[in-house]
Amino acid sequence: MNYYPNNNFYQNYSYGNQIAQQIPTLQGKVVDNAEMVRVTEVPFGGFGVFPKGDLSEVYIKSWNSNGTTQINTYRPVPAEEIKEIDPHKELIEKIDALSQKIDMLSGNGGQPSAKQGTTSITPAAAKDVRVNAY
């Protein structure tokens, strides 16, 4: 600072303004119902978030490409309504269905074959295939 006595760099530089400019903010307000959401409160080309006062719903109002707005309503799902999805159960059901179809085609009428784990499938007629033929 000896060379520049009249210039105090640290006092002229403001850190607070840069931090405030980097934090994104949501446009919107708390409303009582969807009819209270005004078009003027939605930034053009963006969206506005409008939670209901009792937090039972959240309204998102956004602009469409044709210049109109649309409003989407989001409600929380109670834990009782969420069902567990077991991917293995679905796979086992599909394998069982295929097994029954194979048994039907093999002439057993849907009954399991006498030999466990083996099925007799007649091969189709073999075709003469030429790999390098044009």
KOLPA-129981 format. One record per atom (N, C-alpha, C): atom name; residue number from 1; residue in three letters; x, y, z. Coordinates in nm, 3 decimals. Last residue first. Layout:
+----+-----+-----+---------+---------+---------+
! at !   i !  aa !       x !       y !       z !
+----+-----+-----+---------+---------+---------+
! CA ! NUM ! ALA !       X !       Y !       Z !
...
+----+-----+-----+---------+---------+---------+
END
This chain:
+----+-----+-----+---------+---------+---------+
! at !   i !  aa !       x !       y !       z !
+----+-----+-----+---------+---------+---------+
!  N ! 134 ! TYR !  -2.292 !  -6.314 !  -5.227 !
! CA ! 134 ! TYR !  -2.340 !  -6.178 !  -5.259 !
!  C ! 134 ! TYR !  -2.480 !  -6.181 !  -5.305 !
!  N ! 133 ! ALA !  -2.167 !  -6.510 !  -4.955 !
! CA ! 133 ! ALA !  -2.240 !  -6.497 !  -5.081 !
!  C ! 133 ! ALA !  -2.289 !  -6.354 !  -5.099 !
!  N ! 132 ! ASN !  -2.039 !  -6.579 !  -4.721 !
! CA ! 132 ! ASN !  -1.975 !  -6.482 !  -4.810 !
!  C ! 132 ! ASN !  -2.047 !  -6.465 !  -4.942 !
!  N ! 131 ! VAL !  -2.220 !  -6.765 !  -4.602 !
! CA ! 131 ! VAL !  -2.176 !  -6.645 !  -4.531 !
!  C ! 131 ! VAL !  -2.122 !  -6.540 !  -4.626 !
!  N ! 130 ! ARG !  -2.502 !  -6.928 !  -4.677 !
! CA ! 130 ! ARG !  -2.369 !  -6.898 !  -4.731 !
!  C ! 130 ! ARG !  -2.325 !  -6.764 !  -4.677 !
!  N ! 129 ! VAL !  -2.696 !  -7.169 !  -4.535 !
! CA ! 129 ! VAL !  -2.658 !  -7.029 !  -4.530 !
!  C ! 129 ! VAL !  -2.518 !  -7.015 !  -4.582 !
!  N ! 128 ! ASP !  -2.963 !  -7.370 !  -4.559 !
! CA ! 128 ! ASP !  -2.826 !  -7.360 !  -4.608 !
!  C ! 128 ! ASP !  -2.791 !  -7.212 !  -4.615 !
!  N ! 127 ! LYS !  -3.151 !  -7.432 !  -4.265 !
! CA ! 127 ! LYS !  -3.137 !  -7.363 !  -4.392 !
!  C ! 127 ! LYS !  -2.990 !  -7.359 !  -4.429 !
!  N ! 126 ! ALA !  -3.332 !  -7.693 !  -4.108 !
! CA ! 126 ! ALA !  -3.209 !  -7.616 !  -4.119 !
!  C ! 126 ! ALA !  -3.199 !  -7.554 !  -4.258 !
!  N ! 125 ! ALA !  -3.655 !  -7.676 !  -3.976 !
! CA ! 125 ! ALA !  -3.570 !  -7.723 !  -4.085 !
!  C ! 125 ! ALA !  -3.449 !  -7.632 !  -4.098 !
!  N ! 124 ! ALA !  -3.656 !  -7.653 !  -3.617 !
! CA ! 124 ! ALA !  -3.707 !  -7.618 !  -3.748 !
!  C ! 124 ! ALA !  -3.610 !  -7.669 !  -3.853 !
!  N ! 123 ! PRO !  -3.666 !  -7.909 !  -3.364 !
! CA ! 123 ! PRO !  -3.598 !  -7.802 !  -3.436 !
!  C ! 123 ! PRO !  -3.660 !  -7.778 !  -3.573 !
!  N ! 122 ! THR !  -3.908 !  -7.954 !  -3.116 !
! CA ! 122 ! THR !  -3.854 !  -8.003 !  -3.243 !
!  C ! 122 ! THR !  -3.788 !  -7.888 !  -3.317 !
!  N ! 121 ! ILE !  -3.845 !  -7.973 !  -2.781 !
! CA ! 121 ! ILE !  -3.886 !  -7.881 !  -2.886 !
!  C ! 121 ! ILE !  -3.824 !  -7.931 !  -3.015 !
!  N ! 120 ! SER !  -3.911 !  -8.089 !  -2.473 !
! CA ! 120 ! SER !  -3.872 !  -8.134 !  -2.606 !
!  C ! 120 ! SER !  -3.931 !  -8.038 !  -2.709 !
!  N ! 119 ! THR !  -3.762 !  -7.990 !  -2.170 !
! CA ! 119 ! THR !  -3.874 !  -7.981 !  -2.263 !
!  C ! 119 ! THR !  -3.824 !  -8.026 !  -2.398 !
!  N ! 118 ! THR !  -3.675 !  -8.031 !  -1.832 !
! CA ! 118 ! THR !  -3.646 !  -8.058 !  -1.973 !
!  C ! 118 ! THR !  -3.774 !  -8.043 !  -2.053 !
!  N ! 117 ! GLY !  -3.751 !  -7.988 !  -1.569 !
! CA ! 117 ! GLY !  -3.639 !  -7.910 !  -1.620 !
!  C ! 117 ! GLY !  -3.605 !  -7.938 !  -1.765 !
!  N ! 116 ! GLN !  -3.878 !  -8.308 !  -1.511 !
! CA ! 116 ! GLN !  -3.857 !  -8.174 !  -1.456 !
!  C ! 116 ! GLN !  -3.734 !  -8.110 !  -1.519 !
!  N ! 115 ! LYS !  -4.080 !  -8.482 !  -1.706 !
! CA ! 115 ! LYS !  -3.938 !  -8.465 !  -1.678 !
!  C ! 115 ! LYS !  -3.916 !  -8.322 !  -1.631 !
!  N ! 114 ! ALA !  -4.345 !  -8.423 !  -1.741 !
! CA ! 114 ! ALA !  -4.308 !  -8.529 !  -1.650 !
!  C ! 114 ! ALA !  -4.161 !  -8.520 !  -1.612 !
!  N ! 113 ! SER !  -4.437 !  -8.068 !  -1.736 !
! CA ! 113 ! SER !  -4.389 !  -8.189 !  -1.802 !
!  C ! 113 ! SER !  -4.345 !  -8.292 !  -1.698 !
!  N ! 112 ! PRO !  -4.734 !  -7.925 !  -1.599 !
! CA ! 112 ! PRO !  -4.589 !  -7.936 !  -1.604 !
!  C ! 112 ! PRO !  -4.548 !  -8.069 !  -1.665 !
!  N ! 111 ! GLN !  -5.010 !  -7.849 !  -1.816 !
! CA ! 111 ! GLN !  -4.957 !  -7.921 !  -1.701 !
!  C ! 111 ! GLN !  -4.805 !  -7.926 !  -1.711 !
!  N ! 110 ! GLY !  -5.091 !  -7.736 !  -2.047 !
! CA ! 110 ! GLY !  -5.072 !  -7.647 !  -1.935 !
!  C ! 110 ! GLY !  -5.019 !  -7.715 !  -1.812 !
!  N ! 109 ! GLY !  -5.094 !  -7.947 !  -2.231 !
! CA ! 109 ! GLY !  -5.219 !  -7.886 !  -2.188 !
!  C ! 109 ! GLY !  -5.205 !  -7.797 !  -2.067 !
!  N ! 108 ! ASN !  -4.876 !  -8.056 !  -2.345 !
! CA ! 108 ! ASN !  -4.908 !  -8.101 !  -2.209 !
!  C ! 108 ! ASN !  -5.036 !  -8.037 !  -2.157 !
!  N ! 107 ! GLY !  -4.778 !  -7.970 !  -2.586 !
! CA ! 107 ! GLY !  -4.884 !  -8.069 !  -2.584 !
!  C ! 107 ! GLY !  -4.920 !  -8.119 !  -2.446 !
!  N ! 106 ! SER !  -4.612 !  -7.758 !  -2.615 !
! CA ! 106 ! SER !  -4.550 !  -7.891 !  -2.619 !
!  C ! 106 ! SER !  -4.653 !  -8.003 !  -2.606 !
!  N ! 105 ! LEU !  -4.775 !  -7.541 !  -2.578 !
! CA ! 105 ! LEU !  -4.728 !  -7.571 !  -2.713 !
!  C ! 105 ! LEU !  -4.668 !  -7.711 !  -2.722 !
!  N ! 104 ! MET !  -4.808 !  -7.547 !  -2.300 !
! CA ! 104 ! MET !  -4.926 !  -7.559 !  -2.387 !
!  C ! 104 ! MET !  -4.883 !  -7.599 !  -2.528 !
!  N ! 103 ! ASP !  -4.546 !  -7.505 !  -2.215 !
! CA ! 103 ! ASP !  -4.612 !  -7.631 !  -2.183 !
!  C ! 103 ! ASP !  -4.735 !  -7.653 !  -2.270 !
!  N ! 102 ! ILE !  -4.516 !  -7.243 !  -2.307 !
! CA ! 102 ! ILE !  -4.431 !  -7.349 !  -2.363 !
!  C ! 102 ! ILE !  -4.493 !  -7.485 !  -2.336 !
!  N ! 101 ! LYS !  -4.701 !  -7.114 !  -2.144 !
! CA ! 101 ! LYS !  -4.719 !  -7.113 !  -2.290 !
!  C ! 101 ! LYS !  -4.637 !  -7.222 !  -2.356 !
!  N ! 100 ! GLN !  -4.586 !  -7.155 !  -1.891 !
! CA ! 100 ! GLN !  -4.718 !  -7.211 !  -1.921 !
!  C ! 100 ! GLN !  -4.744 !  -7.215 !  -2.071 !
!  N !  99 ! SER !  -4.349 !  -7.007 !  -1.924 !
! CA !  99 ! SER !  -4.343 !  -7.150 !  -1.897 !
!  C !  99 ! SER !  -4.476 !  -7.217 !  -1.928 !
!  N !  98 ! LEU !  -4.451 !  -6.750 !  -1.949 !
! CA !  98 ! LEU !  -4.383 !  -6.812 !  -2.062 !
!  C !  98 ! LEU !  -4.374 !  -6.963 !  -2.045 !
!  N !  97 ! ALA !  -4.553 !  -6.718 !  -1.689 !
! CA !  97 ! ALA !  -4.643 !  -6.711 !  -1.803 !
!  C !  97 ! ALA !  -4.580 !  -6.774 !  -1.926 !
!  N !  96 ! ASP !  -4.315 !  -6.738 !  -1.539 !
! CA !  96 ! ASP !  -4.421 !  -6.838 !  -1.520 !
!  C !  96 ! ASP !  -4.518 !  -6.837 !  -1.638 !
!  N !  95 ! ILE !  -4.186 !  -6.506 !  -1.632 !
! CA !  95 ! ILE !  -4.125 !  -6.638 !  -1.656 !
!  C !  95 ! ILE !  -4.229 !  -6.748 !  -1.640 !
!  N !  94 ! LYS !  -4.360 !  -6.311 !  -1.532 !
! CA !  94 ! LYS !  -4.341 !  -6.324 !  -1.677 !
!  C !  94 ! LYS !  -4.281 !  -6.460 !  -1.711 !
!  N !  93 ! GLU !  -4.329 !  -6.353 !  -1.255 !
! CA !  93 ! GLU !  -4.460 !  -6.369 !  -1.316 !
!  C !  93 ! GLU !  -4.449 !  -6.387 !  -1.467 !
!  N !  92 ! ILE !  -4.058 !  -6.287 !  -1.226 !
! CA !  92 ! ILE !  -4.102 !  -6.424 !  -1.197 !
!  C !  92 ! ILE !  -4.239 !  -6.451 !  -1.260 !
!  N !  91 ! LEU !  -4.071 !  -6.012 !  -1.284 !
! CA !  91 ! LEU !  -3.991 !  -6.102 !  -1.368 !
!  C !  91 ! LEU !  -4.034 !  -6.246 !  -1.349 !
!  N !  90 ! GLU !  -4.224 !  -5.918 !  -1.070 !
! CA !  90 ! GLU !  -4.274 !  -5.902 !  -1.207 !
!  C !  90 ! GLU !  -4.200 !  -5.997 !  -1.302 !
!  N !  89 ! LYS !  -4.051 !  -5.978 !  -0.860 !
! CA !  89 ! LYS !  -4.184 !  -6.038 !  -0.864 !
!  C !  89 ! LYS !  -4.241 !  -6.031 !  -1.006 !
!  N !  88 ! HIS !  -3.832 !  -5.816 !  -0.907 !
! CA !  88 ! HIS !  -3.816 !  -5.961 !  -0.917 !
!  C !  88 ! HIS !  -3.951 !  -6.031 !  -0.928 !
!  N !  87 ! PRO !  -3.915 !  -5.557 !  -0.855 !
! CA !  87 ! PRO !  -3.887 !  -5.594 !  -0.994 !
!  C !  87 ! PRO !  -3.872 !  -5.746 !  -1.011 !
!  N !  86 ! ASP !  -4.160 !  -5.446 !  -0.660 !
! CA !  86 ! ASP !  -4.058 !  -5.549 !  -0.655 !
!  C !  86 ! ASP !  -4.029 !  -5.595 !  -0.797 !
!  N !  85 ! ILE !  -4.258 !  -5.152 !  -0.524 !
! CA !  85 ! ILE !  -4.246 !  -5.220 !  -0.652 !
!  C !  85 ! ILE !  -4.129 !  -5.318 !  -0.641 !
!  N !  84 ! GLU !  -4.484 !  -5.063 !  -0.276 !
! CA !  84 ! GLU !  -4.349 !  -5.108 !  -0.306 !
!  C !  84 ! GLU !  -4.350 !  -5.184 !  -0.438 !
!  N !  83 ! LYS !  -4.697 !  -4.784 !  -0.309 !
! CA !  83 ! LYS !  -4.677 !  -4.928 !  -0.300 !
!  C !  83 ! LYS !  -4.533 !  -4.961 !  -0.339 !
!  N !  82 ! ILE !  -4.838 !  -4.526 !  -0.141 !
! CA !  82 ! ILE !  -4.717 !  -4.562 !  -0.214 !
!  C !  82 ! ILE !  -4.695 !  -4.711 !  -0.198 !
!  N !  81 ! GLU !  -5.048 !  -4.482 !   0.026 !
! CA !  81 ! GLU !  -5.078 !  -4.501 !  -0.115 !
!  C !  81 ! GLU !  -4.956 !  -4.541 !  -0.197 !
!  N !  80 ! GLU !  -4.939 !  -4.433 !   0.276 !
! CA !  80 ! GLU !  -5.018 !  -4.555 !   0.259 !
!  C !  80 ! GLU !  -5.042 !  -4.585 !   0.111 !
!  N !  79 ! ALA !  -4.826 !  -4.180 !   0.258 !
! CA !  79 ! ALA !  -4.736 !  -4.295 !   0.259 !
!  C !  79 ! ALA !  -4.812 !  -4.426 !   0.237 !
!  N !  78 ! PRO !  -4.994 !  -3.957 !   0.029 !
! CA !  78 ! PRO !  -4.979 !  -4.021 !   0.161 !
!  C !  78 ! PRO !  -4.894 !  -4.148 !   0.151 !
!  N !  77 ! VAL !  -4.843 !  -3.721 !  -0.174 !
! CA !  77 ! VAL !  -4.903 !  -3.853 !  -0.174 !
!  C !  77 ! VAL !  -4.884 !  -3.915 !  -0.036 !
!  N !  76 ! PRO !  -4.917 !  -3.371 !  -0.218 !
! CA !  76 ! PRO !  -4.837 !  -3.479 !  -0.160 !
!  C !  76 ! PRO !  -4.915 !  -3.611 !  -0.161 !
!  N !  75 ! ARG !  -4.985 !  -3.226 !  -0.538 !
! CA !  75 ! ARG !  -5.032 !  -3.262 !  -0.405 !
!  C !  75 ! ARG !  -4.942 !  -3.371 !  -0.348 !
!  N !  74 ! TYR !  -4.974 !  -2.968 !  -0.772 !
! CA !  74 ! TYR !  -4.901 !  -3.079 !  -0.712 !
!  C !  74 ! TYR !  -4.952 !  -3.100 !  -0.569 !
!  N !  73 ! THR !  -5.099 !  -2.842 !  -1.071 !
! CA !  73 ! THR !  -5.122 !  -2.857 !  -0.928 !
!  C !  73 ! THR !  -5.050 !  -2.981 !  -0.879 !
!  N !  72 ! ASN !  -5.014 !  -2.603 !  -1.314 !
! CA !  72 ! ASN !  -5.007 !  -2.742 !  -1.271 !
!  C !  72 ! ASN !  -5.021 !  -2.745 !  -1.120 !
!  N !  71 ! ILE !  -5.134 !  -2.383 !  -1.555 !
! CA !  71 ! ILE !  -5.108 !  -2.404 !  -1.413 !
!  C !  71 ! ILE !  -5.114 !  -2.553 !  -1.383 !
!  N !  70 ! GLN !  -5.014 !  -2.187 !  -1.829 !
! CA !  70 ! GLN !  -5.082 !  -2.306 !  -1.776 !
!  C !  70 ! GLN !  -5.046 !  -2.321 !  -1.630 !
!  N !  69 ! THR !  -5.056 !  -1.913 !  -2.057 !
! CA !  69 ! THR !  -5.001 !  -1.974 !  -1.936 !
!  C !  69 ! THR !  -5.079 !  -2.099 !  -1.901 !
!  N !  68 ! THR !  -4.951 !  -1.825 !  -2.392 !
! CA !  68 ! THR !  -5.050 !  -1.843 !  -2.288 !
!  C !  68 ! THR !  -4.983 !  -1.906 !  -2.166 !
!  N !  67 ! GLY !  -4.758 !  -1.825 !  -2.590 !
! CA !  67 ! GLY !  -4.784 !  -1.700 !  -2.519 !
!  C !  67 ! GLY !  -4.892 !  -1.709 !  -2.414 !
!  N !  66 ! ASN !  -4.689 !  -2.065 !  -2.699 !
! CA !  66 ! ASN !  -4.779 !  -1.980 !  -2.778 !
!  C !  66 ! ASN !  -4.819 !  -1.852 !  -2.704 !
!  N !  65 ! SER !  -4.538 !  -2.202 !  -2.514 !
! CA !  65 ! SER !  -4.468 !  -2.146 !  -2.629 !
!  C !  65 ! SER !  -4.557 !  -2.054 !  -2.713 !
!  N !  64 ! ASN !  -4.650 !  -2.102 !  -2.184 !
! CA !  64 ! ASN !  -4.644 !  -2.194 !  -2.297 !
!  C !  64 ! ASN !  -4.572 !  -2.126 !  -2.413 !
!  N !  63 ! TRP !  -4.531 !  -2.032 !  -1.856 !
! CA !  63 ! TRP !  -4.566 !  -1.983 !  -1.989 !
!  C !  63 ! TRP !  -4.553 !  -2.095 !  -2.091 !
!  N !  62 ! SER !  -4.673 !  -2.156 !  -1.547 !
! CA !  62 ! SER !  -4.564 !  -2.134 !  -1.642 !
!  C !  62 ! SER !  -4.619 !  -2.087 !  -1.776 !
!  N !  61 ! LYS !  -4.723 !  -2.213 !  -1.210 !
! CA !  61 ! LYS !  -4.778 !  -2.150 !  -1.329 !
!  C !  61 ! LYS !  -4.663 !  -2.114 !  -1.421 !
!  N !  60 ! ILE !  -4.784 !  -2.448 !  -0.980 !
! CA !  60 ! ILE !  -4.674 !  -2.400 !  -1.064 !
!  C !  60 ! ILE !  -4.738 !  -2.344 !  -1.190 !
!  N !  59 ! TYR !  -4.900 !  -2.482 !  -0.653 !
! CA !  59 ! TYR !  -4.934 !  -2.449 !  -0.791 !
!  C !  59 ! TYR !  -4.810 !  -2.396 !  -0.861 !
!  N !  58 ! VAL !  -4.937 !  -2.727 !  -0.414 !
! CA !  58 ! VAL !  -4.845 !  -2.627 !  -0.468 !
!  C !  58 ! VAL !  -4.883 !  -2.607 !  -0.614 !
!  N !  57 ! GLU !  -5.130 !  -2.815 !  -0.123 !
! CA !  57 ! GLU !  -5.107 !  -2.813 !  -0.268 !
!  C !  57 ! GLU !  -5.003 !  -2.708 !  -0.300 !
!  N !  56 ! SER !  -5.120 !  -2.794 !   0.147 !
! CA !  56 ! SER !  -5.181 !  -2.915 !   0.093 !
!  C !  56 ! SER !  -5.162 !  -2.926 !  -0.057 !
!  N !  55 ! LEU !  -5.030 !  -2.571 !   0.287 !
! CA !  55 ! LEU !  -4.931 !  -2.658 !   0.223 !
!  C !  55 ! LEU !  -4.989 !  -2.791 !   0.175 !
!  N !  54 ! ASP !  -5.211 !  -2.380 !   0.355 !
! CA !  54 ! ASP !  -5.199 !  -2.494 !   0.447 !
!  C !  54 ! ASP !  -5.102 !  -2.600 !   0.395 !
!  N !  53 ! GLY !  -5.178 !  -2.199 !   0.137 !
! CA !  53 ! GLY !  -5.151 !  -2.157 !   0.274 !
!  C !  53 ! GLY !  -5.134 !  -2.271 !   0.371 !
!  N !  52 ! LYS !  -5.006 !  -2.334 !  -0.146 !
! CA !  52 ! LYS !  -5.130 !  -2.305 !  -0.077 !
!  C !  52 ! LYS !  -5.098 !  -2.278 !   0.070 !
!  N !  51 ! PRO !  -4.738 !  -2.186 !  -0.332 !
! CA !  51 ! PRO !  -4.788 !  -2.286 !  -0.237 !
!  C !  51 ! PRO !  -4.919 !  -2.239 !  -0.174 !
!  N !  50 ! PHE !  -4.643 !  -2.119 !  -0.633 !
! CA !  50 ! PHE !  -4.745 !  -2.065 !  -0.546 !
!  C !  50 ! PHE !  -4.796 !  -2.174 !  -0.452 !
!  N !  49 ! VAL !  -4.395 !  -2.018 !  -0.849 !
! CA !  49 ! VAL !  -4.431 !  -2.122 !  -0.752 !
!  C !  49 ! VAL !  -4.524 !  -2.060 !  -0.650 !
!  N !  48 ! GLY !  -4.374 !  -1.953 !  -1.199 !
! CA !  48 ! GLY !  -4.393 !  -1.905 !  -1.063 !
!  C !  48 ! GLY !  -4.440 !  -2.018 !  -0.974 !
!  N !  47 ! PHE !  -4.141 !  -1.945 !  -1.475 !
! CA !  47 ! PHE !  -4.251 !  -2.004 !  -1.399 !
!  C !  47 ! PHE !  -4.257 !  -1.941 !  -1.261 !
!  N !  46 ! GLY !  -4.066 !  -1.786 !  -1.787 !
! CA !  46 ! GLY !  -4.029 !  -1.868 !  -1.671 !
!  C !  46 ! GLY !  -4.151 !  -1.929 !  -1.605 !
!  N !  45 ! GLY !  -4.151 !  -1.614 !  -1.980 !
! CA !  45 ! GLY !  -4.057 !  -1.718 !  -2.020 !
!  C !  45 ! GLY !  -4.017 !  -1.810 !  -1.907 !
!  N !  44 ! PHE !  -4.200 !  -1.361 !  -1.744 !
! CA !  44 ! PHE !  -4.218 !  -1.403 !  -1.883 !
!  C !  44 ! PHE !  -4.108 !  -1.501 !  -1.923 !
!  N !  43 ! PRO !  -4.290 !  -1.460 !  -1.415 !
! CA !  43 ! PRO !  -4.193 !  -1.395 !  -1.503 !
!  C !  43 ! PRO !  -4.205 !  -1.451 !  -1.645 !
!  N !  42 ! VAL !  -4.605 !  -1.407 !  -1.283 !
! CA !  42 ! VAL !  -4.520 !  -1.511 !  -1.343 !
!  C !  42 ! VAL !  -4.421 !  -1.441 !  -1.435 !
!  N !  41 ! GLU !  -4.777 !  -1.213 !  -1.205 !
! CA !  41 ! GLU !  -4.681 !  -1.258 !  -1.104 !
!  C !  41 ! GLU !  -4.586 !  -1.366 !  -1.156 !
!  N !  40 ! THR !  -4.957 !  -1.174 !  -1.407 !
! CA !  40 ! THR !  -4.853 !  -1.072 !  -1.389 !
!  C !  40 ! THR !  -4.748 !  -1.112 !  -1.287 !
!  N !  39 ! VAL !  -5.139 !  -1.377 !  -1.374 !
! CA !  39 ! VAL !  -5.041 !  -1.388 !  -1.483 !
!  C !  39 ! VAL !  -4.928 !  -1.289 !  -1.463 !
!  N !  38 ! ARG !  -5.201 !  -1.486 !  -1.038 !
! CA !  38 ! ARG !  -5.216 !  -1.389 !  -1.146 !
!  C !  38 ! ARG !  -5.106 !  -1.408 !  -1.251 !
!  N !  37 ! VAL !  -5.375 !  -1.696 !  -0.836 !
! CA !  37 ! VAL !  -5.249 !  -1.686 !  -0.909 !
!  C !  37 ! VAL !  -5.272 !  -1.597 !  -1.031 !
!  N !  36 ! MET !  -5.623 !  -1.737 !  -0.729 !
! CA !  36 ! MET !  -5.550 !  -1.619 !  -0.682 !
!  C !  36 ! MET !  -5.417 !  -1.598 !  -0.756 !
!  N !  35 ! GLU !  -5.716 !  -1.979 !  -0.817 !
! CA !  35 ! GLU !  -5.768 !  -1.859 !  -0.883 !
!  C !  35 ! GLU !  -5.694 !  -1.733 !  -0.841 !
!  N !  34 ! ALA !  -5.611 !  -2.171 !  -0.647 !
! CA !  34 ! ALA !  -5.549 !  -2.153 !  -0.778 !
!  C !  34 ! ALA !  -5.596 !  -2.026 !  -0.849 !
!  N !  33 ! ASN !  -5.601 !  -2.031 !  -0.309 !
! CA !  33 ! ASN !  -5.649 !  -2.125 !  -0.411 !
!  C !  33 ! ASN !  -5.586 !  -2.090 !  -0.546 !
!  N !  32 ! ASP !  -5.439 !  -1.878 !  -0.142 !
! CA !  32 ! ASP !  -5.544 !  -1.960 !  -0.082 !
!  C !  32 ! ASP !  -5.599 !  -2.065 !  -0.180 !
!  N !  31 ! VAL !  -5.076 !  -1.853 !  -0.159 !
! CA !  31 ! VAL !  -5.212 !  -1.822 !  -0.203 !
!  C !  31 ! VAL !  -5.311 !  -1.914 !  -0.132 !
!  N !  30 ! VAL !  -4.756 !  -1.711 !  -0.135 !
! CA !  30 ! VAL !  -4.852 !  -1.803 !  -0.074 !
!  C !  30 ! VAL !  -4.992 !  -1.758 !  -0.113 !
!  N !  29 ! LYS !  -4.580 !  -1.651 !  -0.446 !
! CA !  29 ! LYS !  -4.625 !  -1.611 !  -0.313 !
!  C !  29 ! LYS !  -4.720 !  -1.718 !  -0.262 !
!  N !  28 ! GLY !  -4.306 !  -1.598 !  -0.682 !
! CA !  28 ! GLY !  -4.434 !  -1.649 !  -0.637 !
!  C !  28 ! GLY !  -4.469 !  -1.598 !  -0.499 !
!  N !  27 ! GLN !  -3.996 !  -1.706 !  -0.801 !
! CA !  27 ! GLN !  -4.100 !  -1.605 !  -0.810 !
!  C !  27 ! GLN !  -4.230 !  -1.668 !  -0.764 !
!  N !  26 ! LEU !  -3.700 !  -1.793 !  -0.634 !
! CA !  26 ! LEU !  -3.825 !  -1.837 !  -0.694 !
!  C !  26 ! LEU !  -3.923 !  -1.721 !  -0.693 !
!  N !  25 ! THR !  -3.357 !  -1.719 !  -0.714 !
! CA !  25 ! THR !  -3.476 !  -1.701 !  -0.632 !
!  C !  25 ! THR !  -3.598 !  -1.751 !  -0.707 !
!  N !  24 ! PRO !  -3.011 !  -1.807 !  -0.691 !
! CA !  24 ! PRO !  -3.137 !  -1.801 !  -0.766 !
!  C !  24 ! PRO !  -3.256 !  -1.789 !  -0.671 !
!  N !  23 ! ILE !  -2.732 !  -1.621 !  -0.616 !
! CA !  23 ! ILE !  -2.835 !  -1.704 !  -0.554 !
!  C !  23 ! ILE !  -2.963 !  -1.693 !  -0.635 !
!  N !  22 ! GLN !  -2.563 !  -1.435 !  -0.733 !
! CA !  22 ! GLN !  -2.546 !  -1.575 !  -0.769 !
!  C !  22 ! GLN !  -2.656 !  -1.665 !  -0.713 !
!  N !  21 ! GLN !  -2.613 !  -1.188 !  -0.623 !
! CA !  21 ! GLN !  -2.644 !  -1.206 !  -0.764 !
!  C !  21 ! GLN !  -2.636 !  -1.353 !  -0.803 !
!  N !  20 ! ALA !  -2.516 !  -1.212 !  -0.362 !
! CA !  20 ! ALA !  -2.660 !  -1.196 !  -0.382 !
!  C !  20 ! ALA !  -2.699 !  -1.218 !  -0.528 !
!  N !  19 ! ILE !  -2.242 !  -1.217 !  -0.414 !
! CA !  19 ! ILE !  -2.307 !  -1.334 !  -0.357 !
!  C !  19 ! ILE !  -2.457 !  -1.326 !  -0.378 !
!  N !  18 ! GLN !  -2.194 !  -0.958 !  -0.511 !
! CA !  18 ! GLN !  -2.171 !  -1.074 !  -0.597 !
!  C !  18 ! GLN !  -2.240 !  -1.198 !  -0.543 !
!  N !  17 ! ASN !  -2.255 !  -0.797 !  -0.290 !
! CA !  17 ! ASN !  -2.334 !  -0.786 !  -0.412 !
!  C !  17 ! ASN !  -2.315 !  -0.907 !  -0.503 !
!  N !  16 ! GLY !  -2.058 !  -0.864 !  -0.095 !
! CA !  16 ! GLY !  -2.199 !  -0.893 !  -0.073 !
!  C !  16 ! GLY !  -2.282 !  -0.889 !  -0.199 !
!  N !  15 ! TYR !  -1.810 !  -0.761 !  -0.162 !
! CA !  15 ! TYR !  -1.834 !  -0.904 !  -0.178 !
!  C !  15 ! TYR !  -1.982 !  -0.937 !  -0.169 !
!  N !  14 ! SER !  -1.687 !  -0.482 !  -0.315 !
! CA !  14 ! SER !  -1.799 !  -0.529 !  -0.235 !
!  C !  14 ! SER !  -1.823 !  -0.677 !  -0.264 !
!  N !  13 ! TYR !  -1.405 !  -0.277 !  -0.298 !
! CA !  13 ! TYR !  -1.460 !  -0.401 !  -0.353 !
!  C !  13 ! TYR !  -1.569 !  -0.454 !  -0.261 !
!  N !  12 ! ASN !  -1.306 !  -0.065 !  -0.159 !
! CA !  12 ! ASN !  -1.384 !  -0.036 !  -0.278 !
!  C !  12 ! ASN !  -1.452 !  -0.161 !  -0.335 !
!  N !  11 ! GLN !  -1.156 !  -0.176 !   0.046 !
! CA !  11 ! GLN !  -1.276 !  -0.100 !   0.082 !
!  C !  11 ! GLN !  -1.364 !  -0.073 !  -0.040 !
!  N !  10 ! TYR !  -0.944 !  -0.298 !  -0.088 !
! CA !  10 ! TYR !  -1.037 !  -0.380 !  -0.012 !
!  C !  10 ! TYR !  -1.162 !  -0.304 !   0.029 !
!  N !   9 ! PHE !  -0.795 !  -0.086 !  -0.205 !
! CA !   9 ! PHE !  -0.862 !  -0.186 !  -0.288 !
!  C !   9 ! PHE !  -0.970 !  -0.260 !  -0.210 !
!  N !   8 ! ASN !  -0.751 !   0.233 !  -0.170 !
! CA !   8 ! ASN !  -0.769 !   0.121 !  -0.079 !
!  C !   8 ! ASN !  -0.857 !   0.017 !  -0.150 !
!  N !   7 ! ASN !  -0.549 !   0.468 !  -0.287 !
! CA !   7 ! ASN !  -0.637 !   0.363 !  -0.337 !
!  C !   7 ! ASN !  -0.641 !   0.248 !  -0.237 !
!  N !   6 ! ASN !  -0.359 !   0.647 !  -0.204 !
! CA !   6 ! ASN !  -0.497 !   0.696 !  -0.214 !
!  C !   6 ! ASN !  -0.596 !   0.587 !  -0.257 !
!  N !   5 ! PRO !  -0.107 !   0.519 !  -0.207 !
! CA !   5 ! PRO !  -0.163 !   0.564 !  -0.079 !
!  C !   5 ! PRO !  -0.310 !   0.604 !  -0.088 !
!  N !   4 ! TYR !   0.055 !   0.301 !  -0.350 !
! CA !   4 ! TYR !  -0.074 !   0.359 !  -0.386 !
!  C !   4 ! TYR !  -0.144 !   0.408 !  -0.259 !
!  N !   3 ! TYR !   0.290 !   0.215 !  -0.230 !
! CA !   3 ! TYR !   0.297 !   0.274 !  -0.364 !
!  C !   3 ! TYR !   0.169 !   0.343 !  -0.405 !
!  N !   2 ! ASN !   0.215 !   0.108 !   0.012 !
! CA !   2 ! ASN !   0.303 !   0.222 !   0.010 !
!  C !   2 ! ASN !   0.306 !   0.290 !  -0.125 !
!  N !   1 ! MET !   0.082 !  -0.119 !   0.000 !
! CA !   1 ! MET !   0.000 !   0.000 !   0.000 !
!  C !   1 ! MET !   0.087 !   0.125 !   0.000 !
+----+-----+-----+---------+---------+---------+
END
